[in-house]
Amino acid sequence: HDHEGNPPQEEVRIPEIPEWASGEWTDWKWNTMLIEGSNCRDIIDNVTDMAHFFYIHFGLPTYFKNVFEGHVASQYLHNVGRPD
């Protein structure tokens, strides 16, 4: 989604699946959920904010690690429920 209209780099381009329209697949279904006032940056903030799991998700992280590889962020989390 380049603001200058450039095509995506090859390594992040969505692959073509020619069989999708062959009739052998079920019809596509697209579900959306609009959350008013949200911003895509909130997702990245949550990836890096370990403390919010305790207050927002009622869990206590016992292991927390983020790995950033190019455009992909992976999170490794072990969590236990809060006693309350």
PDB file with one MODEL, atoms N, CA, C and O in Angstrom:
MODEL        1
ATOM      1  N   HIS A   1       0.849  -1.168   0.000  1.00  0.00           N
ATOM      2  CA  HIS A   1       0.000   0.000   0.000  1.00  0.00           C
ATOM      3  C   HIS A   1       0.889   1.223   0.000  1.00  0.00           C
ATOM      4  O   HIS A   1       0.947   1.943   0.997  1.00  0.00           O
ATOM      5  N   ASP A   2       1.573   1.470  -1.083  1.00  0.00           N
ATOM      6  CA  ASP A   2       2.530   2.564  -1.196  1.00  0.00           C
ATOM      7  C   ASP A   2       1.802   3.870  -1.463  1.00  0.00           C
ATOM      8  O   ASP A   2       0.988   3.959  -2.382  1.00  0.00           O
ATOM      9  N   HIS A   3       2.097   4.888  -0.653  1.00  0.00           N
ATOM     10  CA  HIS A   3       1.398   6.169  -0.815  1.00  0.00           C
ATOM     11  C   HIS A   3       1.749   6.867  -2.121  1.00  0.00           C
ATOM     12  O   HIS A   3       1.042   7.784  -2.539  1.00  0.00           O
ATOM     13  N   GLU A   4       2.831   6.447  -2.774  1.00  0.00           N
ATOM     14  CA  GLU A   4       3.190   7.018  -4.074  1.00  0.00           C
ATOM     15  C   GLU A   4       2.676   6.164  -5.230  1.00  0.00           C
ATOM     16  O   GLU A   4       2.909   6.496  -6.392  1.00  0.00           O
ATOM     17  N   GLY A   5       1.984   5.072  -4.928  1.00  0.00           N
ATOM     18  CA  GLY A   5       1.411   4.228  -5.971  1.00  0.00           C
ATOM     19  C   GLY A   5       2.366   3.225  -6.585  1.00  0.00           C
ATOM     20  O   GLY A   5       2.046   2.621  -7.609  1.00  0.00           O
ATOM     21  N   ASN A   6       3.532   3.030  -5.984  1.00  0.00           N
ATOM     22  CA  ASN A   6       4.490   2.060  -6.508  1.00  0.00           C
ATOM     23  C   ASN A   6       4.010   0.633  -6.235  1.00  0.00           C
ATOM     24  O   ASN A   6       3.318   0.393  -5.246  1.00  0.00           O
ATOM     25  N   PRO A   7       4.372  -0.312  -7.102  1.00  0.00           N
ATOM     26  CA  PRO A   7       3.989  -1.711  -6.852  1.00  0.00           C
ATOM     27  C   PRO A   7       4.774  -2.252  -5.657  1.00  0.00           C
ATOM     28  O   PRO A   7       5.809  -1.695  -5.293  1.00  0.00           O
ATOM     29  N   PRO A   8       4.288  -3.334  -5.044  1.00  0.00           N
ATOM     30  CA  PRO A   8       5.017  -3.910  -3.905  1.00  0.00           C
ATOM     31  C   PRO A   8       6.335  -4.528  -4.349  1.00  0.00           C
ATOM     32  O   PRO A   8       6.491  -4.937  -5.500  1.00  0.00           O
ATOM     33  N   GLN A   9       7.279  -4.588  -3.418  1.00  0.00           N
ATOM     34  CA  GLN A   9       8.529  -5.276  -3.695  1.00  0.00           C
ATOM     35  C   GLN A   9       8.224  -6.758  -3.883  1.00  0.00           C
ATOM     36  O   GLN A   9       7.253  -7.271  -3.327  1.00  0.00           O
ATOM     37  N   GLU A  10       9.042  -7.437  -4.658  1.00  0.00           N
ATOM     38  CA  GLU A  10       8.787  -8.839  -5.010  1.00  0.00           C
ATOM     39  C   GLU A  10       8.617  -9.727  -3.778  1.00  0.00           C
ATOM     40  O   GLU A  10       7.765 -10.615  -3.775  1.00  0.00           O
ATOM     41  N   GLU A  11       9.415  -9.500  -2.730  1.00  0.00           N
ATOM     42  CA  GLU A  11       9.356 -10.386  -1.562  1.00  0.00           C
ATOM     43  C   GLU A  11       8.099 -10.201  -0.706  1.00  0.00           C
ATOM     44  O   GLU A  11       7.835 -11.019   0.176  1.00  0.00           O
ATOM     45  N   VAL A  12       7.323  -9.143  -0.949  1.00  0.00           N
ATOM     46  CA  VAL A  12       6.082  -8.940  -0.186  1.00  0.00           C
ATOM     47  C   VAL A  12       4.848  -8.947  -1.083  1.00  0.00           C
ATOM     48  O   VAL A  12       3.739  -8.687  -0.618  1.00  0.00           O
ATOM     49  N   ARG A  13       5.036  -9.239  -2.344  1.00  0.00           N
ATOM     50  CA  ARG A  13       3.922  -9.289  -3.293  1.00  0.00           C
ATOM     51  C   ARG A  13       3.016 -10.476  -2.974  1.00  0.00           C
ATOM     52  O   ARG A  13       3.508 -11.568  -2.691  1.00  0.00           O
ATOM     53  N   ILE A  14       1.704 -10.274  -3.016  1.00  0.00           N
ATOM     54  CA  ILE A  14       0.750 -11.352  -2.796  1.00  0.00           C
ATOM     55  C   ILE A  14       0.808 -12.282  -4.001  1.00  0.00           C
ATOM     56  O   ILE A  14       0.667 -11.826  -5.136  1.00  0.00           O
ATOM     57  N   PRO A  15       1.012 -13.581  -3.775  1.00  0.00           N
ATOM     58  CA  PRO A  15       1.159 -14.497  -4.916  1.00  0.00           C
ATOM     59  C   PRO A  15      -0.154 -14.691  -5.666  1.00  0.00           C
ATOM     60  O   PRO A  15      -1.238 -14.631  -5.086  1.00  0.00           O
ATOM     61  N   GLU A  16      -0.029 -14.922  -6.960  1.00  0.00           N
ATOM     62  CA  GLU A  16      -1.188 -15.252  -7.783  1.00  0.00           C
ATOM     63  C   GLU A  16      -1.548 -16.720  -7.560  1.00  0.00           C
ATOM     64  O   GLU A  16      -0.668 -17.575  -7.473  1.00  0.00           O
ATOM     65  N   ILE A  17      -2.835 -17.001  -7.469  1.00  0.00           N
ATOM     66  CA  ILE A  17      -3.320 -18.376  -7.344  1.00  0.00           C
ATOM     67  C   ILE A  17      -4.292 -18.593  -8.502  1.00  0.00           C
ATOM     68  O   ILE A  17      -5.487 -18.333  -8.358  1.00  0.00           O
ATOM     69  N   PRO A  18      -3.798 -19.065  -9.649  1.00  0.00           N
ATOM     70  CA  PRO A  18      -4.657 -19.159 -10.830  1.00  0.00           C
ATOM     71  C   PRO A  18      -5.853 -20.089 -10.642  1.00  0.00           C
ATOM     72  O   PRO A  18      -6.872 -19.917 -11.310  1.00  0.00           O
ATOM     73  N   GLU A  19      -5.749 -21.061  -9.755  1.00  0.00           N
ATOM     74  CA  GLU A  19      -6.831 -22.027  -9.560  1.00  0.00           C
ATOM     75  C   GLU A  19      -8.035 -21.454  -8.824  1.00  0.00           C
ATOM     76  O   GLU A  19      -9.082 -22.100  -8.776  1.00  0.00           O
ATOM     77  N   TRP A  20      -7.919 -20.262  -8.250  1.00  0.00           N
ATOM     78  CA  TRP A  20      -9.003 -19.750  -7.394  1.00  0.00           C
ATOM     79  C   TRP A  20     -10.313 -19.587  -8.153  1.00  0.00           C
ATOM     80  O   TRP A  20     -11.382 -19.674  -7.550  1.00  0.00           O
ATOM     81  N   ALA A  21     -10.254 -19.354  -9.443  1.00  0.00           N
ATOM     82  CA  ALA A  21     -11.477 -19.160 -10.229  1.00  0.00           C
ATOM     83  C   ALA A  21     -11.829 -20.391 -11.063  1.00  0.00           C
ATOM     84  O   ALA A  21     -12.651 -20.301 -11.974  1.00  0.00           O
ATOM     85  N   SER A  22     -11.226 -21.527 -10.767  1.00  0.00           N
ATOM     86  CA  SER A  22     -11.414 -22.717 -11.602  1.00  0.00           C
ATOM     87  C   SER A  22     -12.730 -23.439 -11.355  1.00  0.00           C
ATOM     88  O   SER A  22     -13.077 -24.344 -12.114  1.00  0.00           O
ATOM     89  N   GLY A  23     -13.467 -23.072 -10.327  1.00  0.00           N
ATOM     90  CA  GLY A  23     -14.695 -23.770  -9.989  1.00  0.00           C
ATOM     91  C   GLY A  23     -14.472 -24.919  -9.021  1.00  0.00           C
ATOM     92  O   GLY A  23     -15.433 -25.514  -8.532  1.00  0.00           O
ATOM     93  N   GLU A  24     -13.217 -25.237  -8.741  1.00  0.00           N
ATOM     94  CA  GLU A  24     -12.902 -26.305  -7.792  1.00  0.00           C
ATOM     95  C   GLU A  24     -12.827 -25.795  -6.357  1.00  0.00           C
ATOM     96  O   GLU A  24     -12.738 -26.581  -5.413  1.00  0.00           O
ATOM     97  N   TRP A  25     -12.864 -24.487  -6.201  1.00  0.00           N
ATOM     98  CA  TRP A  25     -12.762 -23.867  -4.885  1.00  0.00           C
ATOM     99  C   TRP A  25     -14.117 -23.291  -4.500  1.00  0.00           C
ATOM    100  O   TRP A  25     -14.931 -22.975  -5.367  1.00  0.00           O
ATOM    101  N   THR A  26     -14.355 -23.155  -3.209  1.00  0.00           N
ATOM    102  CA  THR A  26     -15.577 -22.489  -2.757  1.00  0.00           C
ATOM    103  C   THR A  26     -15.461 -20.995  -3.028  1.00  0.00           C
ATOM    104  O   THR A  26     -14.360 -20.476  -3.210  1.00  0.00           O
ATOM    105  N   ASP A  27     -16.597 -20.307  -3.054  1.00  0.00           N
ATOM    106  CA  ASP A  27     -16.589 -18.869  -3.290  1.00  0.00           C
ATOM    107  C   ASP A  27     -15.878 -18.143  -2.155  1.00  0.00           C
ATOM    108  O   ASP A  27     -15.921 -18.557  -0.997  1.00  0.00           O
ATOM    109  N   TRP A  28     -15.220 -17.043  -2.528  1.00  0.00           N
ATOM    110  CA  TRP A  28     -14.551 -16.211  -1.539  1.00  0.00           C
ATOM    111  C   TRP A  28     -15.587 -15.518  -0.673  1.00  0.00           C
ATOM    112  O   TRP A  28     -16.656 -15.136  -1.150  1.00  0.00           O
ATOM    113  N   LYS A  29     -15.269 -15.362   0.582  1.00  0.00           N
ATOM    114  CA  LYS A  29     -16.123 -14.618   1.499  1.00  0.00           C
ATOM    115  C   LYS A  29     -15.231 -13.637   2.247  1.00  0.00           C
ATOM    116  O   LYS A  29     -14.224 -14.032   2.835  1.00  0.00           O
ATOM    117  N   TRP A  30     -15.594 -12.375   2.225  1.00  0.00           N
ATOM    118  CA  TRP A  30     -14.780 -11.338   2.839  1.00  0.00           C
ATOM    119  C   TRP A  30     -15.563 -10.734   3.992  1.00  0.00           C
ATOM    120  O   TRP A  30     -16.613 -10.126   3.785  1.00  0.00           O
ATOM    121  N   ASN A  31     -15.057 -10.899   5.196  1.00  0.00           N
ATOM    122  CA  ASN A  31     -15.690 -10.325   6.379  1.00  0.00           C
ATOM    123  C   ASN A  31     -14.873  -9.133   6.845  1.00  0.00           C
ATOM    124  O   ASN A  31     -13.643  -9.181   6.854  1.00  0.00           O
ATOM    125  N   THR A  32     -15.547  -8.078   7.228  1.00  0.00           N
ATOM    126  CA  THR A  32     -14.850  -6.910   7.758  1.00  0.00           C
ATOM    127  C   THR A  32     -15.467  -6.505   9.082  1.00  0.00           C
ATOM    128  O   THR A  32     -16.638  -6.770   9.354  1.00  0.00           O
ATOM    129  N   MET A  33     -14.651  -5.860   9.895  1.00  0.00           N
ATOM    130  CA  MET A  33     -15.130  -5.305  11.149  1.00  0.00           C
ATOM    131  C   MET A  33     -14.492  -3.924  11.292  1.00  0.00           C
ATOM    132  O   MET A  33     -13.272  -3.810  11.410  1.00  0.00           O
ATOM    133  N   LEU A  34     -15.304  -2.896  11.281  1.00  0.00           N
ATOM    134  CA  LEU A  34     -14.807  -1.535  11.404  1.00  0.00           C
ATOM    135  C   LEU A  34     -14.808  -1.144  12.871  1.00  0.00           C
ATOM    136  O   LEU A  34     -15.840  -1.214  13.539  1.00  0.00           O
ATOM    137  N   ILE A  35     -13.662  -0.736  13.367  1.00  0.00           N
ATOM    138  CA  ILE A  35     -13.552  -0.251  14.734  1.00  0.00           C
ATOM    139  C   ILE A  35     -13.269   1.240  14.634  1.00  0.00           C
ATOM    140  O   ILE A  35     -12.157   1.648  14.297  1.00  0.00           O
ATOM    141  N   GLU A  36     -14.269   2.040  14.924  1.00  0.00           N
ATOM    142  CA  GLU A  36     -14.146   3.492  14.794  1.00  0.00           C
ATOM    143  C   GLU A  36     -13.033   4.026  15.693  1.00  0.00           C
ATOM    144  O   GLU A  36     -12.895   3.614  16.845  1.00  0.00           O
ATOM    145  N   GLY A  37     -12.254   4.938  15.153  1.00  0.00           N
ATOM    146  CA  GLY A  37     -11.217   5.600  15.935  1.00  0.00           C
ATOM    147  C   GLY A  37      -9.938   4.799  16.099  1.00  0.00           C
ATOM    148  O   GLY A  37      -9.031   5.229  16.810  1.00  0.00           O
ATOM    149  N   SER A  38      -9.847   3.635  15.453  1.00  0.00           N
ATOM    150  CA  SER A  38      -8.633   2.832  15.581  1.00  0.00           C
ATOM    151  C   SER A  38      -7.611   3.274  14.536  1.00  0.00           C
ATOM    152  O   SER A  38      -7.953   3.905  13.536  1.00  0.00           O
ATOM    153  N   ASN A  39      -6.364   2.930  14.791  1.00  0.00           N
ATOM    154  CA  ASN A  39      -5.284   3.276  13.886  1.00  0.00           C
ATOM    155  C   ASN A  39      -4.390   2.050  13.745  1.00  0.00           C
ATOM    156  O   ASN A  39      -4.153   1.340  14.722  1.00  0.00           O
ATOM    157  N   CYS A  40      -3.897   1.798  12.547  1.00  0.00           N
ATOM    158  CA  CYS A  40      -3.052   0.617  12.326  1.00  0.00           C
ATOM    159  C   CYS A  40      -1.808   0.643  13.206  1.00  0.00           C
ATOM    160  O   CYS A  40      -1.239  -0.410  13.492  1.00  0.00           O
ATOM    161  N   ARG A  41      -1.377   1.823  13.641  1.00  0.00           N
ATOM    162  CA  ARG A  41      -0.211   1.904  14.523  1.00  0.00           C
ATOM    163  C   ARG A  41      -0.481   1.264  15.877  1.00  0.00           C
ATOM    164  O   ARG A  41       0.454   0.853  16.565  1.00  0.00           O
ATOM    165  N   ASP A  42      -1.767   1.175  16.271  1.00  0.00           N
ATOM    166  CA  ASP A  42      -2.099   0.544  17.548  1.00  0.00           C
ATOM    167  C   ASP A  42      -1.652  -0.909  17.580  1.00  0.00           C
ATOM    168  O   ASP A  42      -1.270  -1.411  18.638  1.00  0.00           O
ATOM    169  N   ILE A  43      -1.692  -1.589  16.451  1.00  0.00           N
ATOM    170  CA  ILE A  43      -1.263  -2.989  16.392  1.00  0.00           C
ATOM    171  C   ILE A  43       0.221  -3.091  16.697  1.00  0.00           C
ATOM    172  O   ILE A  43       0.638  -3.944  17.480  1.00  0.00           O
ATOM    173  N   ILE A  44       1.017  -2.231  16.088  1.00  0.00           N
ATOM    174  CA  ILE A  44       2.460  -2.244  16.331  1.00  0.00           C
ATOM    175  C   ILE A  44       2.754  -1.878  17.776  1.00  0.00           C
ATOM    176  O   ILE A  44       3.640  -2.467  18.396  1.00  0.00           O
ATOM    177  N   ASP A  45       2.017  -0.908  18.322  1.00  0.00           N
ATOM    178  CA  ASP A  45       2.203  -0.555  19.730  1.00  0.00           C
ATOM    179  C   ASP A  45       1.968  -1.763  20.621  1.00  0.00           C
ATOM    180  O   ASP A  45       2.719  -1.983  21.572  1.00  0.00           O
ATOM    181  N   ASN A  46       0.933  -2.553  20.329  1.00  0.00           N
ATOM    182  CA  ASN A  46       0.635  -3.727  21.143  1.00  0.00           C
ATOM    183  C   ASN A  46       1.693  -4.809  21.009  1.00  0.00           C
ATOM    184  O   ASN A  46       1.941  -5.550  21.961  1.00  0.00           O
ATOM    185  N   VAL A  47       2.319  -4.913  19.848  1.00  0.00           N
ATOM    186  CA  VAL A  47       3.367  -5.916  19.658  1.00  0.00           C
ATOM    187  C   VAL A  47       4.525  -5.662  20.620  1.00  0.00           C
ATOM    188  O   VAL A  47       5.128  -6.610  21.122  1.00  0.00           O
ATOM    189  N   THR A  48       4.837  -4.407  20.879  1.00  0.00           N
ATOM    190  CA  THR A  48       6.002  -4.079  21.696  1.00  0.00           C
ATOM    191  C   THR A  48       5.671  -3.795  23.153  1.00  0.00           C
ATOM    192  O   THR A  48       6.589  -3.632  23.956  1.00  0.00           O
ATOM    193  N   ASP A  49       4.407  -3.728  23.523  1.00  0.00           N
ATOM    194  CA  ASP A  49       4.004  -3.337  24.874  1.00  0.00           C
ATOM    195  C   ASP A  49       3.623  -4.557  25.708  1.00  0.00           C
ATOM    196  O   ASP A  49       2.460  -4.959  25.739  1.00  0.00           O
ATOM    197  N   MET A  50       4.612  -5.142  26.382  1.00  0.00           N
ATOM    198  CA  MET A  50       4.352  -6.329  27.191  1.00  0.00           C
ATOM    199  C   MET A  50       3.426  -6.017  28.361  1.00  0.00           C
ATOM    200  O   MET A  50       2.607  -6.860  28.727  1.00  0.00           O
ATOM    201  N   ALA A  51       3.529  -4.846  28.949  1.00  0.00           N
ATOM    202  CA  ALA A  51       2.760  -4.522  30.155  1.00  0.00           C
ATOM    203  C   ALA A  51       1.257  -4.527  29.915  1.00  0.00           C
ATOM    204  O   ALA A  51       0.499  -4.807  30.844  1.00  0.00           O
ATOM    205  N   HIS A  52       0.799  -4.229  28.705  1.00  0.00           N
ATOM    206  CA  HIS A  52      -0.641  -4.136  28.477  1.00  0.00           C
ATOM    207  C   HIS A  52      -1.344  -5.490  28.613  1.00  0.00           C
ATOM    208  O   HIS A  52      -2.553  -5.533  28.843  1.00  0.00           O
ATOM    209  N   PHE A  53      -0.604  -6.598  28.473  1.00  0.00           N
ATOM    210  CA  PHE A  53      -1.239  -7.911  28.627  1.00  0.00           C
ATOM    211  C   PHE A  53      -1.831  -8.081  30.025  1.00  0.00           C
ATOM    212  O   PHE A  53      -2.897  -8.678  30.178  1.00  0.00           O
ATOM    213  N   PHE A  54      -1.152  -7.563  31.040  1.00  0.00           N
ATOM    214  CA  PHE A  54      -1.628  -7.674  32.416  1.00  0.00           C
ATOM    215  C   PHE A  54      -2.914  -6.877  32.617  1.00  0.00           C
ATOM    216  O   PHE A  54      -3.866  -7.375  33.218  1.00  0.00           O
ATOM    217  N   TYR A  55      -2.946  -5.651  32.119  1.00  0.00           N
ATOM    218  CA  TYR A  55      -4.072  -4.751  32.374  1.00  0.00           C
ATOM    219  C   TYR A  55      -5.233  -4.932  31.401  1.00  0.00           C
ATOM    220  O   TYR A  55      -6.391  -4.816  31.800  1.00  0.00           O
ATOM    221  N   ILE A  56      -4.945  -5.209  30.149  1.00  0.00           N
ATOM    222  CA  ILE A  56      -5.988  -5.294  29.125  1.00  0.00           C
ATOM    223  C   ILE A  56      -6.484  -6.724  28.938  1.00  0.00           C
ATOM    224  O   ILE A  56      -7.689  -6.951  28.827  1.00  0.00           O
ATOM    225  N   HIS A  57      -5.569  -7.684  28.903  1.00  0.00           N
ATOM    226  CA  HIS A  57      -5.931  -9.076  28.615  1.00  0.00           C
ATOM    227  C   HIS A  57      -5.972  -9.955  29.870  1.00  0.00           C
ATOM    228  O   HIS A  57      -6.226 -11.156  29.773  1.00  0.00           O
ATOM    229  N   PHE A  58      -5.727  -9.372  31.035  1.00  0.00           N
ATOM    230  CA  PHE A  58      -5.786 -10.081  32.325  1.00  0.00           C
ATOM    231  C   PHE A  58      -4.852 -11.286  32.365  1.00  0.00           C
ATOM    232  O   PHE A  58      -5.181 -12.317  32.952  1.00  0.00           O
ATOM    233  N   GLY A  59      -3.695 -11.151  31.741  1.00  0.00           N
ATOM    234  CA  GLY A  59      -2.707 -12.223  31.738  1.00  0.00           C
ATOM    235  C   GLY A  59      -1.361 -11.717  32.222  1.00  0.00           C
ATOM    236  O   GLY A  59      -1.042 -10.538  32.076  1.00  0.00           O
ATOM    237  N   LEU A  60      -0.579 -12.609  32.796  1.00  0.00           N
ATOM    238  CA  LEU A  60       0.753 -12.264  33.275  1.00  0.00           C
ATOM    239  C   LEU A  60       1.781 -12.939  32.371  1.00  0.00           C
ATOM    240  O   LEU A  60       1.930 -14.160  32.408  1.00  0.00           O
ATOM    241  N   PRO A  61       2.489 -12.156  31.560  1.00  0.00           N
ATOM    242  CA  PRO A  61       3.499 -12.752  30.685  1.00  0.00           C
ATOM    243  C   PRO A  61       4.647 -13.353  31.502  1.00  0.00           C
ATOM    244  O   PRO A  61       5.205 -12.695  32.380  1.00  0.00           O
ATOM    245  N   THR A  62       4.990 -14.601  31.205  1.00  0.00           N
ATOM    246  CA  THR A  62       6.145 -15.235  31.834  1.00  0.00           C
ATOM    247  C   THR A  62       7.315 -15.332  30.856  1.00  0.00           C
ATOM    248  O   THR A  62       8.455 -15.552  31.264  1.00  0.00           O
ATOM    249  N   TYR A  63       7.032 -15.167  29.580  1.00  0.00           N
ATOM    250  CA  TYR A  63       8.067 -15.137  28.545  1.00  0.00           C
ATOM    251  C   TYR A  63       7.560 -14.251  27.425  1.00  0.00           C
ATOM    252  O   TYR A  63       6.415 -14.380  26.992  1.00  0.00           O
ATOM    253  N   PHE A  64       8.416 -13.347  26.952  1.00  0.00           N
ATOM    254  CA  PHE A  64       7.995 -12.387  25.935  1.00  0.00           C
ATOM    255  C   PHE A  64       9.180 -12.074  25.047  1.00  0.00           C
ATOM    256  O   PHE A  64      10.228 -11.644  25.530  1.00  0.00           O
ATOM    257  N   LYS A  65       9.019 -12.288  23.742  1.00  0.00           N
ATOM    258  CA  LYS A  65      10.099 -11.987  22.798  1.00  0.00           C
ATOM    259  C   LYS A  65       9.488 -11.579  21.472  1.00  0.00           C
ATOM    260  O   LYS A  65       8.560 -12.223  20.983  1.00  0.00           O
ATOM    261  N   ASN A  66      10.006 -10.517  20.894  1.00  0.00           N
ATOM    262  CA  ASN A  66       9.621 -10.082  19.553  1.00  0.00           C
ATOM    263  C   ASN A  66      10.792 -10.305  18.611  1.00  0.00           C
ATOM    264  O   ASN A  66      11.943 -10.051  18.966  1.00  0.00           O
ATOM    265  N   VAL A  67      10.497 -10.777  17.418  1.00  0.00           N
ATOM    266  CA  VAL A  67      11.512 -10.968  16.384  1.00  0.00           C
ATOM    267  C   VAL A  67      11.041 -10.222  15.147  1.00  0.00           C
ATOM    268  O   VAL A  67       9.947 -10.474  14.641  1.00  0.00           O
ATOM    269  N   PHE A  68      11.866  -9.306  14.661  1.00  0.00           N
ATOM    270  CA  PHE A  68      11.554  -8.528  13.464  1.00  0.00           C
ATOM    271  C   PHE A  68      12.481  -8.977  12.344  1.00  0.00           C
ATOM    272  O   PHE A  68      13.702  -8.850  12.439  1.00  0.00           O
ATOM    273  N   GLU A  69      11.877  -9.508  11.276  1.00  0.00           N
ATOM    274  CA  GLU A  69      12.634  -9.950  10.110  1.00  0.00           C
ATOM    275  C   GLU A  69      12.035  -9.279   8.885  1.00  0.00           C
ATOM    276  O   GLU A  69      10.981  -9.686   8.396  1.00  0.00           O
ATOM    277  N   GLY A  70      12.711  -8.251   8.393  1.00  0.00           N
ATOM    278  CA  GLY A  70      12.173  -7.501   7.261  1.00  0.00           C
ATOM    279  C   GLY A  70      10.850  -6.858   7.629  1.00  0.00           C
ATOM    280  O   GLY A  70      10.773  -6.093   8.591  1.00  0.00           O
ATOM    281  N   HIS A  71       9.808  -7.163   6.870  1.00  0.00           N
ATOM    282  CA  HIS A  71       8.492  -6.574   7.108  1.00  0.00           C
ATOM    283  C   HIS A  71       7.624  -7.416   8.040  1.00  0.00           C
ATOM    284  O   HIS A  71       6.463  -7.078   8.271  1.00  0.00           O
ATOM    285  N   VAL A  72       8.168  -8.507   8.578  1.00  0.00           N
ATOM    286  CA  VAL A  72       7.387  -9.424   9.411  1.00  0.00           C
ATOM    287  C   VAL A  72       7.811  -9.304  10.872  1.00  0.00           C
ATOM    288  O   VAL A  72       8.997  -9.369  11.195  1.00  0.00           O
ATOM    289  N   ALA A  73       6.820  -9.126  11.752  1.00  0.00           N
ATOM    290  CA  ALA A  73       7.066  -9.131  13.193  1.00  0.00           C
ATOM    291  C   ALA A  73       6.409 -10.373  13.777  1.00  0.00           C
ATOM    292  O   ALA A  73       5.228 -10.627  13.541  1.00  0.00           O
ATOM    293  N   SER A  74       7.175 -11.146  14.539  1.00  0.00           N
ATOM    294  CA  SER A  74       6.645 -12.338  15.210  1.00  0.00           C
ATOM    295  C   SER A  74       6.781 -12.143  16.709  1.00  0.00           C
ATOM    296  O   SER A  74       7.783 -11.617  17.193  1.00  0.00           O
ATOM    297  N   GLN A  75       5.772 -12.567  17.426  1.00  0.00           N
ATOM    298  CA  GLN A  75       5.804 -12.437  18.879  1.00  0.00           C
ATOM    299  C   GLN A  75       5.702 -13.816  19.509  1.00  0.00           C
ATOM    300  O   GLN A  75       4.870 -14.636  19.120  1.00  0.00           O
ATOM    301  N   TYR A  76       6.557 -14.052  20.480  1.00  0.00           N
ATOM    302  CA  TYR A  76       6.557 -15.296  21.235  1.00  0.00           C
ATOM    303  C   TYR A  76       6.182 -14.942  22.666  1.00  0.00           C
ATOM    304  O   TYR A  76       6.879 -14.171  23.324  1.00  0.00           O
ATOM    305  N   LEU A  77       5.083 -15.505  23.143  1.00  0.00           N
ATOM    306  CA  LEU A  77       4.539 -15.115  24.436  1.00  0.00           C
ATOM    307  C   LEU A  77       4.053 -16.344  25.188  1.00  0.00           C
ATOM    308  O   LEU A  77       3.297 -17.154  24.652  1.00  0.00           O
ATOM    309  N   HIS A  78       4.487 -16.475  26.418  1.00  0.00           N
ATOM    310  CA  HIS A  78       3.919 -17.449  27.350  1.00  0.00           C
ATOM    311  C   HIS A  78       3.200 -16.618  28.395  1.00  0.00           C
ATOM    312  O   HIS A  78       3.754 -15.647  28.911  1.00  0.00           O
ATOM    313  N   ASN A  79       1.988 -16.989  28.705  1.00  0.00           N
ATOM    314  CA  ASN A  79       1.127 -16.157  29.530  1.00  0.00           C
ATOM    315  C   ASN A  79       0.369 -17.035  30.518  1.00  0.00           C
ATOM    316  O   ASN A  79      -0.049 -18.140  30.172  1.00  0.00           O
ATOM    317  N   VAL A  80       0.191 -16.557  31.734  1.00  0.00           N
ATOM    318  CA  VAL A  80      -0.676 -17.233  32.700  1.00  0.00           C
ATOM    319  C   VAL A  80      -1.752 -16.246  33.127  1.00  0.00           C
ATOM    320  O   VAL A  80      -1.529 -15.036  33.131  1.00  0.00           O
ATOM    321  N   GLY A  81      -2.910 -16.764  33.483  1.00  0.00           N
ATOM    322  CA  GLY A  81      -4.008 -15.900  33.888  1.00  0.00           C
ATOM    323  C   GLY A  81      -3.731 -15.204  35.211  1.00  0.00           C
ATOM    324  O   GLY A  81      -3.055 -15.750  36.083  1.00  0.00           O
ATOM    325  N   ARG A  82      -4.250 -14.015  35.350  1.00  0.00           N
ATOM    326  CA  ARG A  82      -4.161 -13.299  36.625  1.00  0.00           C
ATOM    327  C   ARG A  82      -5.041 -13.999  37.653  1.00  0.00           C
ATOM    328  O   ARG A  82      -6.052 -14.600  37.292  1.00  0.00           O
ATOM    329  N   PRO A  83      -4.674 -13.929  38.918  1.00  0.00           N
ATOM    330  CA  PRO A  83      -5.492 -14.606  39.931  1.00  0.00           C
ATOM    331  C   PRO A  83      -6.869 -13.987  40.131  1.00  0.00           C
ATOM    332  O   PRO A  83      -7.758 -14.631  40.688  1.00  0.00           O
ATOM    333  N   ASP A  84      -7.057 -12.766  39.691  1.00  0.00           N
ATOM    334  CA  ASP A  84      -8.371 -12.135  39.870  1.00  0.00           C
ATOM    335  C   ASP A  84      -9.244 -12.400  38.671  1.00  0.00           C
ATOM    336  O   ASP A  84     -10.390 -11.952  38.630  1.00  0.00           O
TER     337      ASP A  84
ENDMDL
END
